[in-house]
Amino acid sequence: MKFSVIGDLHGSIANLRYIKRKIRKTDALFITGDIAGTLSYRLILKSILKSKKISREKYAELVYDKYLVEFTEFQKKSVRRIFKILSKINIPIFYTHGNSDAEEVIVLFKSYSETNPLFYYLGNSICKHKKLIVVGYGFCSPAEYRTPFQTPGEKEKDEISEDLLILETKILKYEKNKDDLLIGLFHEPPKGTKLDYITQKSTHSGSELIEKHIHSIQYDYFFAGHIHESQDYDFRKSVVLVNPGPLVNRKWAIVDIDKKSVSLKKIPILLSMRDFIYRSRETFA
């Protein structure tokens, strides 16, 4: 059995199309959040004209405030295009939201899950598909590398702690058979692993609460994204942890369950404007 794992699409339609056939050859797809587009070139231009400078902070401030209606419509349009592609893959798809996905986008995620038997939205919940028990959580801690609470998916740490305790109670009540796999599908990675290490800053930027959570719950596999710079995998006791890397930067992963191995992938295509901007995280991300 093999799983495809992708995350941080940020509306990267072309990259998703590129790997669609390879995804089809696996048994399930897991998406770690930040699915909707976040870089509207029209709104970037408006942001520059209004603030008189190129600023990631100003862009985020404006699109989640003054330009929210236009930005939300942009995100919803990108999600519809992405799910049109996903609907043709014909394997189970488990997905959560990310901090950048607007509330109206999450409504769309839920509607796709309700109308397609192969789609499982897991924003803060658990589901079972055959021998897979999947726990999903899309919220993340307040940002440390920029102004906190600029994006809609950030929560106070007390709220996250409460959410995780409730999830843990549900997991412990869930009937798990010997052959079942328990999989965590989160947006934010645990702190202190290879999944959250930013080499350029020599720092771990994941969540201490999620690190505590994976010590409380014995997952078989744990997938998370959010930290674009940390495409990697790690182990905690018998748990395999994977950050597939951002699909917006052409990165993804395949997990082989039988071999218990992880293959980190990169799409060999020419640099796009979106790819260039997302590599310049000091400006836009």
N, C-alpha and C positions, 0 to 999 in steps of 0.2 A: 504494500500500500504506500502511495506517495501523496503528499500534500503540496499544493502551491501556496506560497505566502507572499502577499504584497501589502504595501502600506504607503501612506503619504502620497496618494495619487495627485492631489491638488489639481484635478481636472486634466491629467495627462492622457488624453484620449489616444493619441498616436502610439504611445508606449504600450498601452493596454492592448490595442489592436495587434501590435507587433508580437506579443507573447501569447495571444489568445489560443493559438493552435497548440502550443506547449502546455498551457494550463489544461486544455481539454484532455490531455493524455494522463493527467493525474486524477486522483480519486475525490479530491475536495479542494476548494479554494477558501483561504482565510484572509480577510482584509482587516488591517489593524487601525483603520480610521483615517481622517483627513482625506475624504474621498472627493468632495466638491472642489471646484476650481476656486482659487484664491487670488490669482493675478489677472485682473481685468486691465488690459492695456489702456482702455478708455479711462478707467478710474485712476490708474497710475498717472496718466497725463493730467487729469483734473487735480490730483493731489499735489503734483509738482507745481502746477500753476497757482494753486491756492497757498501752499506753504513756502513757495519760492526756493525749494531745495528738494533733493532726492533723499527721502527719509522713510525708512521702513516703519519707524514709530508713527510718523504722521499718516502714512498710508493706512496702517491698521486702525489708528484712531478715527480716521474719517470714514472708512468703509463699514465700521461697526457702529457708526453714529450718524453723521450727516448724510452719508450716501448709503445707508443701510438698506433701504427699499430697492434701489438699483442693484446693489451688491447681492442681495438675497435672490433676486430674479436671475442674476448672472450665475449664482451657485446652483439654483434649481435647474437651470437649463443644462449646465454641465453634468449634473447628476442624471438627468433623463438620458443624455447621450451615453453616459457610462453604463447605465443599467440596460440600455438597449443592446450594448455589446455583451454584457454579462448574461443576459437572458438567452443568448445563443450558445453559451458554453455547455449547458446541460450536465452539470455536476453540482452537488450541494455547495452552496456558497454561504459562508458564515462571515458576518461583518459587523463592525461596531463603528461608531462615529469618532471624530477627533475633536480637539479643541477649536479647530477653525471652522467646523461645520455648523452653520446657523440653525436655529431652532426649527425654522420652516423646512430646512433640509432634512432634519431628523424625522419630521412628519412624513416626508416622502420615503425615507428609509423604512419606516414602519409600514407604510402602505404597500410597498413592494413585498415585504415579508408576509403580509396578510393575504396577498393575491397570488403569489408564486410559491408552490410547495417546496421548491429547491432553495429559496432564499430564507435565511435566518438572521434577523437583525437582533443584536445583543448589546444594547446600550448600557444596561445595568441588570442583567438577567441570565438565566440558564436555560439551555434546551438540550434535547437528546435526539440524535439521528442515528438509528441503527446502533452501532457500538461506540458512537462518539458522544460524549457529554461535554458540552462547550459552555464555558463561563465567560461572559463578555462584560467589559467595562470601558466606556469611552471617555470619561472625564479625566482631567489631569490637574496637577497642583499649579498654583500661581507661578507664572514664569519668573525665572531668576535672571535670565539674560536680556530681558526687555521689561517694559512697564507691565506689571501684573494686571490680570483681569481685562485685557484688551479684547480677548477672544471669548466667545460664548461658552466654550467647554471647560473653562477653568473653574474650580471650586475651592472653597476654603478647606484647609487640611482637616478640620474637625468634621466637615460634611463628608469628605472622602473616607475618613476613618469610620464614620457611622455607616456609610454605604457598604464598605467592605465587611464590616461585622455582620450586616444583614445578609450579604451574599454568602459569607462563611456558614452562617446558620442554615441557609437553604441548601448549600452544597453537602453539608453533613447529614441532612435529611434525605438527600437524593440517593436512590438505590443504585449502586454501582456494582455491576457484575465483574467477575474475574477478568474477562476479555475486553471490557470496556476501556476506552482511553479517556482520561480527564484532561481537557485542554483549556488553558487560559488564553483569552483573546482580548488583550488590553491595548489602549492607545499609548499610555505612558509606561516606560520600562521600569523595572526595579532599580534602586540605587546600588552602586558598587559592583556592577557587572560589566561585561564587555558590551552589553546592549546600550549603555548610557554614557560611555566614555568619549569625551571630545578631546582628541589628541592636541588640537591647536591651543586649547585652553588648559590642558592637563588637569581636567576635572571630570567628575561624575555628575551628571545632571538629571538622574532619574529620581524616583520617589522612594523615600524611606518607608512610607506606609505600604507601598506595594511590595517592597522587599520583605517587610514583616509578614505580609499576607502570604507570600509564596513559601514562607517557613511554616505557616499555620496549615496550609492546604497542600497535600502531596499531589501536585499536578504531574502528569506524564510529559506534557509539552506546554510551553508558555510562549506565546507570540506577542510582540509589542513593537511599536515604531516610535514616532514622535521625534526622536533625536536623529536627525538626518545624517549626521556625521558618523554614525555608529552601526553600519551594516556589519553584523557579526553574530556569532553564536557562543553560548557558554553553558556551563553545567552547574547545577546546585543539587548535590547528592545525585539522585536518579532523574532529576528534571532536566529536560533539554530546553534551553531558552534561545529564542531566535528574534533578532531584529533584521527583517528582510532588506532594510534600507529603503530609501524613498523611490517609488516608481517614477516620480517626476524627474529624478536624476538617473533614470534607466536601471535602477537596482531592484532585485527581487530575490526570492529563494525557493528552493525545492527541498522538502524534508522527506527522506526515505524512512518509513517506519520500520520496515523489516531489517534494514541495515543500521537503523538508529544513527543516520548520518544526515548532515546538512550541506547542501550545495549552494553557495552564494553566487548569484548570477548578475551579469551586467549586459544590457542591450548594446551591441556594437553599432551604434548609429551616430551620425553627425550631430554636433552640438546644436541645440535649438535655443531660441530666445528664452523660453521658459526655463530650460535647463540652466542657462547662463545666469539668469536672475536668482534661481534657487541656490546656485553655488555661491552667490554673493550675499550670504545670509546677514551680513552686517548692514545691508541695505534693505532687502526684501526677503521675507520668508513666511 
